[in-house]
């Protein structure tokens, strides 16, 4: 485990910022959803300690997509626990969870960024809804892709319009503008 200074300077500011992002309501929603999906009780201990070994996470993803994590390590050695977390993250990627929604292994193993771990579980819940999972829902439903079809006439009419981000050319001229004195030669 990395030895990081705690309690002063920028490290303390960043830890305070992460702690402020932590929402126990979202954690409880994620905990309840995982209990319902896995059919097993949530492991004893704090939220981060219960998930630290990655075993429960692997069981949840295996319920959503059977066989996605073929081997779950039950040993207590650090590399085995981190391998479980990595297997879970790889399975989430294959399941369709966007990589931008995934946490990093150290975020969970060293309890560096628990809000991101919760966000990943919520993203997994959204993806499960999108894939048609019939069990309990977690989070808002993901948006579906909407293709728009425009005719050539519609495309041409749009090119004549000046967007308001670029300003407007209505009534713009330089009449009446004078800056200082005229030049005398």
Secondary structure, DSSP 8 states (H G I E B T S, - for coil): ------SSHHHHHHHHHHHHH--HHHHHHHHHHHHHHH-S---SS-HHHHHTTSHHHHHHHHHHSTTSS-------SHHHHHHHHHHHHHHHHHHT--GGG---HHHHHT-S-HHHHHHHHHHHHHHHHHTT--S---SS-----------HHHHHHHHTS--GGG---TT---TT---S-----
